[in-house]
Amino acid sequence: MILLNPGPVNVSERVRKALSREDLCHREEEFSGLLQGIRKKLLRAFVPDGSYAAIVLTGSGTAAVEAAISCCLDEGRKLLIINNGVYGERMARMAVAYGMNMVELKFPWQQHPDLSRLEAILKKEPSIQVVAMVHHETTTGMLNPVREVGNLTGRYGMRLIVDSVSGLGGETLDLARDGVDMCVGTAGKCIQAFPGVSFVLIRHGEMERIQKIPPRSLYLYLPDHFRDQEKGTVPYTPAVQLYYAFDEALAELLKEGLEGRIARYQRAAQLLRKGFSRLGLEFLLHEGLRSNTITSLYLPKGLSYQMLHNGLKQKGYIIYAGQGTLQTDIFRVANMGALKRSDFEGFIHHLEEVLK
Ligand SMILES: *Cc1c(COP(=O)(O)O)cnc(C)c1O
């Protein structure tokens, strides 16, 4: 099956084989070596300037987002969440679940956040301490303006958390330049490993602040994970075999080069979008808003998602439905994973057949 959903993705043979390495106890030095290798590779790939630390967690991307959100806020301060899609909304639901003081700034799903509205609130409410946003809104495939938001949080002395679960590996993101304090990613999307391992990249100095805040979670309490990982160990049993594969996928990413990976995804998206245009499909987002890895398209009149999905599945391709209010109107095609040009050409060919 060719997976054109935004994770889990198709992985290389090398990554798949890593799953079947020797059984290993996570309290042995071999596991420490594996863990520290993963943490180093994450930094080399995404923040090579040495100003961040990586914390690896067992759990899907949502676990790491929840770990970052739940520990980020001093008592008596406020968290502002930018919500223009399902994943921004999910962070707001986390803040509610943890009883955190939260302001939710909602924007239409097909638009960038209105920065003047954001600035007005930051100016008016000095009790806001942390701003959280999604880098690449997987709901629509829209790239949000991290740099511009980072300029504002920097100017007003606020912290910035970025959910880049579907961005890292597929989009350029300069954490240090944009003043990102915590950035969340996952193994199972553009890094091309398996789902079940995720991570937080944290700016040096930020952990010292967060450590002083009383824990709101036990299992997902980042300062505990950080403290142990700095010593080469982990507080709870990790998904050891998935770590083997994650390490291998990171080695592949470093070999391809982050820029090479991003360029490959860009080329794949271009090929797909040229095909979609030729087939007369309509895009949900304006060209300038689109990411390198997801394309949202309106379903042609008279064709249900189920019909399209099932027709393509029979040919060996998995597409993805819309979410929320877009569920009945659109379908999504992702181009993450260890796929070749011929896979995308084959998909366009079969899409044409199924549409007929
Ligand atoms: C995939 C994704 C997540 C996490 O989803 P999981 O299913 O928990 O891996 C979080 N944020 C964004 C933007 C995502 O695309």
Ligand as a Chemical Component Dictionary entry (heavy atoms), coordinates in Angstrom:
data_LIG
# 
_chem_comp.id                   LIG 
_chem_comp.type                 NON-POLYMER 
_chem_comp.pdbx_formal_charge   0 
_chem_comp.three_letter_code    LIG 
# 
loop_
_chem_comp_atom.comp_id 
_chem_comp_atom.atom_id 
_chem_comp_atom.alt_atom_id 
_chem_comp_atom.type_symbol 
_chem_comp_atom.charge 
_chem_comp_atom.model_Cartn_x 
_chem_comp_atom.model_Cartn_y 
_chem_comp_atom.model_Cartn_z 
_chem_comp_atom.pdbx_ordinal 
LIG C1 C1 C 0 -0.324 14.209 13.607 1  
LIG C2 C2 C 0 -0.367 15.481 14.354 2  
LIG C3 C3 C 0 -0.365 15.527 15.759 3  
LIG C4 C4 C 0 -0.325 14.304 16.628 4  
LIG O1 O1 O 0 -1.153 13.289 16.257 5  
LIG P1 P1 P 0 -0.898 11.794 16.758 6  
LIG O2 O2 O 0 -2.025 11.079 16.120 7  
LIG O3 O3 O 0 -0.979 11.825 18.236 8  
LIG O4 O4 O 0 0.463  11.410 16.281 9  
LIG C5 C5 C 0 -0.313 16.753 16.385 10 
LIG N1 N1 N 0 -0.286 17.888 15.674 11 
LIG C6 C6 C 0 -0.273 17.900 14.342 12 
LIG C7 C7 C 0 -0.204 19.207 13.632 13 
LIG C8 C8 C 0 -0.329 16.695 13.637 14 
LIG O5 O5 O 0 -0.328 16.696 12.297 15 
# 
loop_
_chem_comp_bond.comp_id 
_chem_comp_bond.atom_id_1 
_chem_comp_bond.atom_id_2 
_chem_comp_bond.value_order 
_chem_comp_bond.pdbx_ordinal 
LIG C1 C2 SING 1  
LIG C2 C3 SING 2  
LIG C2 C8 DOUB 3  
LIG C3 C4 SING 4  
LIG C3 C5 DOUB 5  
LIG C4 O1 SING 6  
LIG O1 P1 SING 7  
LIG P1 O2 DOUB 8  
LIG P1 O3 SING 9  
LIG P1 O4 SING 10 
LIG C5 N1 SING 11 
LIG N1 C6 DOUB 12 
LIG C6 C7 SING 13 
LIG C6 C8 SING 14 
LIG C8 O5 SING 15 
# 
